[in-house]
Every structure is written in structure tokens, then in C-alpha cells.
């Protein structure tokens, strides 16, 4: 079953020239991601499913995008919401 992916509560993301900056207000922590072309802030607004976000990427980047999303999830920066 697929799920919607979105930023976790208290997390903000901003696009920069080098990539993305994730700011977790709860931990006062930042995480830098070098690939802004792969995942954009608008992709994490709760409108994309995990699978659809990965499928948006070129075939050669899909595995690395899945790993990036999993890493962001493990850090608590993004969360999944089951489809209704």
C-alpha cells in the first residue's frame, strides 16, 4: 500500500543553490541535502505519494531518491500518511 509523504510537524525545508536545508524546530537541528533537483520542497506538501515521487525521477535516480526519502524518514524529517 502506498502512502502520502510530507514534512513532519515542526520541520521546514528551503531550496538553496547547493540543494535543500531541512530545519527541525523541535531539535533545533539542520540537515543539508545536496540534490535539490531530485526532491523539491513542493514535493513534500502531502500531495505526492512515496511511489509517485520516486517515479517522477529519471530511472537512474529512482533508487537514490528512495534511499534519500528513507533517510529523511529515519531522521524524522518526513513522515508517511496512509491513503484514505
C-alpha beads as a LAMMPS data file, in Angstrom:
LAMMPS data file: protein, C-alpha beads

84 atoms
83 bonds

1 atom types
1 bond types

-500.0 500.0 xlo xhi
-500.0 500.0 ylo yhi
-500.0 500.0 zlo zhi

Masses

1 110.0

Atoms # bond

1 1 1 0.000 0.000 0.000
2 1 1 1.302 3.434 -0.888
3 1 1 1.229 6.440 1.408
4 1 1 1.447 10.210 1.168
5 1 1 4.801 11.676 2.117
6 1 1 5.037 15.047 3.809
7 1 1 7.193 17.072 6.143
8 1 1 6.924 16.075 9.772
9 1 1 5.332 18.593 12.153
10 1 1 7.804 21.335 13.085
11 1 1 10.049 20.693 10.070
12 1 1 10.650 23.293 7.369
13 1 1 12.565 22.906 4.113
14 1 1 14.139 25.551 1.907
15 1 1 15.731 25.264 -1.515
16 1 1 19.236 26.712 -1.857
17 1 1 21.745 26.761 -4.715
18 1 1 23.554 23.665 -3.383
19 1 1 20.417 21.691 -2.503
20 1 1 17.944 21.679 0.374
21 1 1 18.083 22.735 4.008
22 1 1 15.779 20.900 6.409
23 1 1 15.233 22.607 9.768
24 1 1 13.732 20.638 12.644
25 1 1 12.411 23.184 15.158
26 1 1 11.867 20.532 17.831
27 1 1 15.552 19.591 17.873
28 1 1 16.958 22.930 16.656
29 1 1 18.782 20.845 14.073
30 1 1 19.510 21.278 10.360
31 1 1 20.105 18.667 7.684
32 1 1 21.660 19.542 4.327
33 1 1 20.742 17.633 1.167
34 1 1 22.817 18.247 -1.950
35 1 1 20.233 17.229 -4.556
36 1 1 17.581 19.933 -4.887
37 1 1 16.717 18.729 -8.392
38 1 1 15.610 15.345 -7.078
39 1 1 13.259 16.318 -4.241
40 1 1 11.868 19.837 -4.128
41 1 1 10.097 21.449 -1.172
42 1 1 6.794 21.312 -3.070
43 1 1 7.083 17.534 -3.312
44 1 1 6.805 17.266 0.478
45 1 1 3.488 19.074 0.937
46 1 1 1.320 15.978 1.290
47 1 1 0.152 15.750 -2.336
48 1 1 2.672 13.143 -3.538
49 1 1 2.730 9.508 -2.622
50 1 1 6.002 7.739 -1.880
51 1 1 5.798 5.785 -5.154
52 1 1 4.752 8.735 -7.327
53 1 1 7.589 10.912 -6.030
54 1 1 10.110 8.197 -6.876
55 1 1 8.558 7.619 -10.322
56 1 1 8.923 11.338 -11.144
57 1 1 12.683 10.829 -11.212
58 1 1 14.740 9.501 -14.111
59 1 1 15.172 5.725 -13.882
60 1 1 18.845 6.018 -12.912
61 1 1 17.989 8.224 -9.908
62 1 1 14.988 6.322 -8.548
63 1 1 16.997 4.097 -6.203
64 1 1 18.929 7.052 -4.754
65 1 1 15.686 9.032 -4.296
66 1 1 14.129 6.098 -2.428
67 1 1 17.226 5.929 -0.201
68 1 1 17.132 9.696 0.386
69 1 1 13.456 9.600 1.370
70 1 1 14.096 6.657 3.690
71 1 1 16.984 8.547 5.301
72 1 1 14.812 11.644 5.783
73 1 1 12.110 9.432 7.293
74 1 1 14.594 7.784 9.695
75 1 1 15.739 11.242 10.822
76 1 1 12.114 12.229 11.459
77 1 1 12.111 14.978 8.826
78 1 1 9.371 13.439 6.698
79 1 1 6.518 11.164 7.602
80 1 1 4.068 8.935 5.795
81 1 1 0.304 9.193 5.955
82 1 1 -1.751 6.243 4.672
83 1 1 -4.002 6.961 1.720
84 1 1 -7.647 7.227 2.723

Bonds

1 1 1 2
2 1 2 3
3 1 3 4
4 1 4 5
5 1 5 6
6 1 6 7
7 1 7 8
8 1 8 9
9 1 9 10
10 1 10 11
11 1 11 12
12 1 12 13
13 1 13 14
14 1 14 15
15 1 15 16
16 1 16 17
17 1 17 18
18 1 18 19
19 1 19 20
20 1 20 21
21 1 21 22
22 1 22 23
23 1 23 24
24 1 24 25
25 1 25 26
26 1 26 27
27 1 27 28
28 1 28 29
29 1 29 30
30 1 30 31
31 1 31 32
32 1 32 33
33 1 33 34
34 1 34 35
35 1 35 36
36 1 36 37
37 1 37 38
38 1 38 39
39 1 39 40
40 1 40 41
41 1 41 42
42 1 42 43
43 1 43 44
44 1 44 45
45 1 45 46
46 1 46 47
47 1 47 48
48 1 48 49
49 1 49 50
50 1 50 51
51 1 51 52
52 1 52 53
53 1 53 54
54 1 54 55
55 1 55 56
56 1 56 57
57 1 57 58
58 1 58 59
59 1 59 60
60 1 60 61
61 1 61 62
62 1 62 63
63 1 63 64
64 1 64 65
65 1 65 66
66 1 66 67
67 1 67 68
68 1 68 69
69 1 69 70
70 1 70 71
71 1 71 72
72 1 72 73
73 1 73 74
74 1 74 75
75 1 75 76
76 1 76 77
77 1 77 78
78 1 78 79
79 1 79 80
80 1 80 81
81 1 81 82
82 1 82 83
83 1 83 84
